[in-house]
Amino acid sequence: MIDVTQLKQQAAEKAVEFVESGMVVGLGHGSTAIFAVQRIAHLIKTGQLHDILGIPASRHIEAEARRLGIPLTTLDAHPAIDLTIDGADEVDPQLNLIKGGGGALLREKMVAQASRREIIVVDESKLSPALGTRWALPIEVVEFGWGAQVVYLRSLGGEPALRRKEDDTPFYTDQGNLILDTRFGPITDPAALAARLESRAGIVEHGLFLDLATDVIVGGQDGLRHLRRQES
């Protein structure tokens, strides 16, 4: 039996095969995406990739990329990203995603929206018949009046819980916001829910990543699968 960590690493390293010298590359956040960052750094160090510029999706990944020697740039300097490799918490059959389990959903979505190609790497446990079946939806909110957002999310049928750290203090994002992990159960109309969330002042971002992933590479017991989004 292959363990989940091996599956994640295999999927991430397969995604890195699509990185070419001269690219601006989005560096995703999380336990799967970090394998891609490490692989890119290795290929740069050994001369197999050159003239790569990375745009990290979190401060943690920025620090790790610098430590590994990946040259970095910013979204301001390069608003068009050639390719981004990131992970996901849940993937539906249309390759829509729930992301934000690592708390970097705002920056991750900004990087994804700026990317010509968004490659998601997951192990097969993240595949789901419908978003929300297995994962709560992370919703980033400003600290001011966050209790009002709890009431609003309940009105939409959600069960929000304030994300906390191991010491039971609130978790804060890189932007200083809070996260409400909200269980909706299987979400029948993700686009409609996204619109309701985006219309609410105080909700900064949500973890529904719709029509953003171009590719999903899945690591499973039977090997790797490469899923591609079908354009309408």
C-alpha positions in Angstrom: 0.0 0.0 0.0 1.3 3.4 -1.0 0.8 6.0 1.8 -1.0 9.3 1.2 2.2 11.3 1.4 3.8 9.3 -1.4 0.6 9.8 -3.5 0.8 13.6 -3.0 4.5 13.7 -3.8 4.0 11.7 -7.0 1.2 13.9 -8.2 3.1 17.1 -7.4 6.2 16.0 -9.2 4.2 15.0 -12.2 2.7 18.5 -12.3 6.2 20.0 -12.3 6.9 18.3 -15.6 4.8 21.0 -17.2 7.0 23.8 -15.9 9.4 25.1 -18.6 12.4 27.4 -18.4 11.5 31.1 -18.6 8.1 30.7 -16.9 6.5 32.7 -14.2 5.2 30.0 -11.8 2.6 30.3 -9.1 3.7 28.5 -6.0 0.7 27.1 -4.1 0.2 26.6 -0.4 -0.3 23.4 1.5 1.0 19.9 2.2 0.8 18.8 -1.4 2.0 22.0 -3.2 5.1 22.0 -1.1 6.4 18.9 -2.9 6.1 20.9 -6.2 8.1 23.8 -4.7 10.8 21.4 -3.5 11.0 19.7 -7.0 11.2 23.0 -8.8 14.0 24.1 -6.5 15.9 20.8 -7.2 15.5 21.3 -11.0 16.8 24.9 -10.7 19.7 23.8 -8.6 20.7 21.0 -11.0 20.3 23.3 -14.1 17.4 21.5 -15.6 15.3 24.6 -15.2 16.5 28.2 -15.5 15.0 31.7 -15.6 12.1 30.7 -13.4 10.3 33.3 -11.3 8.0 32.1 -8.6 5.0 33.9 -7.1 4.2 32.4 -3.7 0.6 32.2 -2.5 1.5 32.6 1.2 4.2 34.0 3.5 5.0 30.4 4.6 5.7 29.3 1.0 7.6 32.6 0.3 10.0 31.8 3.2 10.3 28.1 2.0 11.0 29.2 -1.6 13.7 31.7 -0.5 15.3 29.0 1.6 15.4 26.6 -1.3 16.8 29.2 -3.7 13.8 29.8 -6.0 13.9 33.4 -7.5 10.8 35.2 -6.6 8.7 38.0 -8.0 5.3 39.6 -7.3 1.9 39.7 -8.8 2.3 43.4 -9.3 5.4 42.9 -11.4 4.0 39.9 -13.3 0.2 40.0 -13.4 0.0 37.2 -15.9 1.3 33.8 -14.5 2.2 31.1 -17.0 1.4 28.1 -14.7 0.4 27.6 -11.1 0.7 24.3 -9.1 -1.5 24.1 -6.0 -3.4 21.6 -3.9 -7.1 21.3 -3.0 -9.2 20.0 -0.2 -12.1 18.7 -2.4 -12.5 18.3 -6.2 -15.9 17.6 -7.9 -16.4 15.9 -11.3 -16.4 19.3 -13.0 -13.0 20.1 -11.4 -14.4 22.8 -9.2 -12.7 22.9 -5.9 -12.9 23.7 -2.2 -9.6 25.3 -1.0 -8.5 27.1 2.1 -7.7 24.3 4.5 -4.3 25.8 4.9 -5.7 29.3 5.4 -4.3 30.9 2.3 -7.4 31.0 0.1 -7.4 34.7 -0.7 -3.9 34.8 -2.1 -4.3 31.4 -3.7 -7.4 32.6 -5.6 -5.7 35.8 -6.7 -2.8 33.7 -8.1 -5.2 31.2 -9.7 -7.2 33.9 -11.4 -4.0 35.4 -12.8 -2.8 32.0 -14.2 -3.0 30.8 -17.7 -2.9 27.3 -16.4 -3.9 26.1 -13.0 -2.7 22.6 -12.2 -4.2 21.1 -9.0 -2.4 18.1 -7.3 -4.3 15.8 -4.9 -4.4 12.3 -3.7 -7.6 10.3 -4.6 -9.2 10.9 -1.2 -9.9 14.5 -2.3 -12.2 13.5 -5.1 -15.9 14.0 -4.3 -19.3 13.7 -6.0 -20.2 17.2 -4.8 -18.3 20.0 -3.1 -19.1 20.2 0.6 -19.7 16.4 0.9 -16.5 15.8 2.9 -15.1 19.3 3.7 -16.3 22.4 5.4 -16.1 25.6 3.2 -13.5 28.1 4.5 -14.8 31.6 4.5 -12.4 34.5 5.2 -14.0 37.4 7.1 -12.8 40.6 8.6 -12.5 40.6 12.4 -14.9 43.5 12.8 -18.4 42.2 13.3 -17.5 38.6 12.5 -20.4 37.4 14.6 -22.8 39.0 12.2 -21.3 36.8 9.5 -22.0 33.7 11.6 -25.7 34.7 11.6 -25.7 35.4 7.9 -24.0 32.0 7.1 -26.6 30.2 9.2 -29.3 32.0 7.2 -27.8 30.3 4.1 -28.0 26.9 5.7 -24.4 26.7 6.9 -22.9 25.7 10.2 -20.0 28.0 10.8 -17.2 27.5 13.2 -14.4 29.9 14.0 -11.0 28.4 13.0 -8.7 28.1 16.0 -5.0 27.2 16.5 -3.8 24.3 18.6 -3.7 26.7 21.6 -7.4 27.5 21.1 -6.7 31.1 20.0 -8.2 32.3 16.8 -6.4 31.6 13.5 -5.5 34.7 11.5 -4.7 34.7 7.8 -1.7 36.5 6.3 -4.1 39.5 5.8 -5.1 39.5 9.5 -8.5 38.1 8.9 -10.5 35.2 10.5 -11.8 32.1 8.9 -15.2 30.6 9.5 -15.2 26.9 8.4 -18.8 26.4 7.4 -20.5 23.1 6.8 -23.2 23.2 4.1 -23.3 19.5 3.3 -23.3 18.7 -0.4 -23.6 22.0 -2.3 -26.1 21.6 -5.1 -25.4 25.0 -6.7 -21.9 26.2 -5.9 -22.1 29.2 -8.3 -25.3 30.5 -6.5 -23.7 30.1 -3.1 -20.6 31.9 -4.3 -22.7 34.8 -5.5 -24.4 35.0 -2.1 -21.1 35.0 -0.3 -19.5 37.6 -2.6 -22.5 40.0 -2.1 -21.9 40.2 1.7 -19.8 43.0 3.1 -17.3 41.7 5.6 -16.8 38.4 3.7 -13.4 38.9 2.1 -13.2 35.6 0.2 -14.5 32.0 0.1 -13.0 28.7 -0.7 -15.1 27.9 -3.7 -12.7 27.8 -6.7 -15.0 27.5 -9.7 -13.9 27.2 -13.3 -10.3 27.9 -12.3 -8.5 24.5 -12.4 -7.5 23.6 -15.9 -5.9 20.3 -14.9 -6.1 18.0 -11.9 -3.4 15.4 -11.3 -4.6 12.6 -8.9 -2.3 10.3 -7.1 -3.9 6.9 -6.4 -3.2 3.3 -5.5 -3.4 2.5 -9.3 -1.0 5.3 -10.3 -1.5 8.8 -11.6 -4.5 10.2 -13.4 -4.5 13.5 -15.4 -7.9 15.1 -15.5 -8.6 18.1 -17.8 -11.4 20.6 -17.5 -13.7 20.5 -20.5 -14.3 24.0 -22.0 -17.9 24.8 -22.7 
